Amino acid sequence: MVDGKVNVIYEDNHIIVVEKPRNVLVQADSTNDLDLLTIVKKYLKEKYQKPGNVYLGLVHRLDRPVGGVMVFAKTSKAAGRLSESIRTHNFKKTYLAVVSGTLSGKGVFEDKLKVSESKNKTLVASDGKDAKLEYEVIASKDNLSLVRINLITGRKHQIRVQFASRNLPLWGDQKYNSKAVVGEQIALWATKIEFMHPVLKEVMCFSLDPKDEYPWNIFKGEY
């Protein structure tokens, strides 16, 4: 999305659901690279010809290399209610991942994770914060496994670390997979979000498939 355009999946007066492209920041940082929050604000400002600043509430995040579906709040009331639903685990986030290795069945990973600022990594540590996810293996092929993940907590790099710590690193993960080749794109995708609409009080569900490229395409039709 170097051109600054945004793929809008759904929009009303309270929320906007968009695709976060891979390798795009959610929020600006010290790199000064173009970020999704700025792009969506620009889209709203131009669409509605709004003078001055545009409000847009950030309620959840995705790592820079990860793509998928995200929701932003267009009002502070919506932002507060969506943030509360995340805190109370009523906001469901489902991911797809391709891990290196063969895994089967389904299960739960529970660890304590701690962010190491000096290493710019998240580590499994006894003094860390609780991290929990549920997984189900959809298919295995060529020593790779396609996994559907229900994220219970939202720690930094959680999925990447929990699988890597079990010798099942995500394909293409430059940070946690020592065998990843430079230029490969991490096989982690935010495929579905489900939440109660902050104003309409209806359950909203939005999904988006990964890009049709390796390694996703070897599992085409499975998800």
Backbone hydrogen bonds, N-H to C=O, Kabsch-Sander energy under -0.5 kcal/mol:
donor,donor_aa,acceptor,acceptor_aa,energy
4,G,1,M,-1.7
8,V,6,V,-0.9
9,I,7,N,-0.5
9,I,17,V,-2.8
10,Y,17,V,-1.7
12,D,15,I,-2.3
16,I,72,F,-2.3
17,V,10,Y,-3.2
18,V,70,M,-2.5
19,E,7,N,-2.0
20,K,18,V,-0.5
20,K,68,G,-4.0
23,N,64,R,-1.5
24,V,21,P,-1.1
24,V,64,R,-0.8
25,L,34,L,-0.7
32,N,29,D,-1.6
36,L,25,L,-3.1
37,L,26,V,-2.0
39,I,35,D,-2.0
40,V,36,L,-2.8
41,K,37,L,-2.1
42,K,38,T,-2.2
43,Y,39,I,-2.1
44,L,40,V,-2.4
45,K,41,K,-2.6
46,E,42,K,-2.4
47,K,43,Y,-2.6
48,Y,44,L,-2.3
50,K,45,K,-1.7
57,G,73,A,-3.4
59,V,57,G,-0.6
59,V,71,V,-0.6
66,V,63,D,-1.6
67,G,188,L,-0.9
68,G,20,K,-2.0
69,V,190,A,-2.3
70,M,18,V,-2.6
72,F,16,I,-2.7
73,A,57,G,-2.4
74,K,14,H,-3.3
75,T,14,H,-0.7
79,A,75,T,-2.1
80,G,76,S,-2.4
81,R,77,K,-2.1
82,L,78,A,-2.5
83,S,79,A,-2.4
84,E,80,G,-1.9
85,S,81,R,-1.9
86,I,82,L,-1.6
87,R,83,S,-2.2
88,T,84,E,-2.1
89,H,86,I,-1.4
90,N,85,S,-3.2
91,F,85,S,-0.9
92,K,90,N,-0.6
92,K,194,E,-2.8
94,T,192,K,-2.9
95,Y,149,I,-2.7
96,L,189,W,-2.6
97,A,147,V,-2.2
98,V,187,A,-2.0
99,V,97,A,-0.6
99,V,145,S,-2.6
100,S,169,P,-3.2
101,G,99,V,-0.7
101,G,143,N,-2.5
103,L,101,G,-0.6
107,G,135,Y,-2.2
109,F,133,L,-2.4
110,E,108,V,-0.5
111,D,131,A,-2.4
113,L,111,D,-0.5
113,L,129,K,-2.8
114,K,123,L,-3.1
116,S,121,K,-3.5
117,E,115,V,-0.8
120,N,116,S,-1.2
121,K,116,S,-1.7
123,L,114,K,-3.4
125,A,112,K,-2.5
125,A,123,L,-0.6
128,G,125,A,-1.9
129,K,113,L,-3.0
131,A,111,D,-2.8
133,L,109,F,-2.0
134,E,150,N,-2.4
135,Y,107,G,-2.7
136,E,148,R,-2.1
137,V,105,G,-3.1
138,I,146,L,-2.9
139,A,146,L,-1.2
141,K,144,L,-2.8
144,L,141,K,-1.5
145,S,99,V,-2.1
146,L,139,A,-3.1
147,V,97,A,-3.1
147,V,145,S,-0.6
148,R,136,E,-3.0
149,I,95,Y,-3.0
150,N,134,E,-2.9
151,L,93,K,-2.0
151,L,149,I,-0.7
152,I,132,K,-1.6
152,I,150,N,-0.6
153,T,132,K,-1.8
158,Q,155,R,-1.9
161,V,157,H,-2.6
162,Q,158,Q,-2.9
163,F,159,I,-2.0
164,A,160,R,-1.9
165,S,161,V,-2.7
166,R,163,F,-1.3
167,N,164,A,-1.8
168,L,163,F,-2.2
171,W,98,V,-2.8
173,D,170,L,-1.8
174,Q,172,G,-1.0
177,N,173,D,-1.9
178,S,176,Y,-0.6
180,A,177,N,-1.8
184,E,181,V,-2.5
186,I,184,E,-0.5
187,A,171,W,-2.6
188,L,186,I,-1.6
189,W,96,L,-2.7
190,A,67,G,-2.7
191,T,94,T,-1.0
191,T,189,W,-1.3
192,K,94,T,-2.0
193,I,206,F,-2.3
194,E,92,K,-2.1
195,F,204,M,-2.2
197,H,202,E,-3.5
201,K,197,H,-1.3
204,M,195,F,-3.5
206,F,193,I,-2.4
208,L,191,T,-2.4
213,E,211,K,-2.1
216,W,213,E,-0.9
217,N,213,E,-1.7
218,I,215,P,-1.2
219,F,216,W,-1.9
220,K,217,N,-1.0
222,E,219,F,-2.5
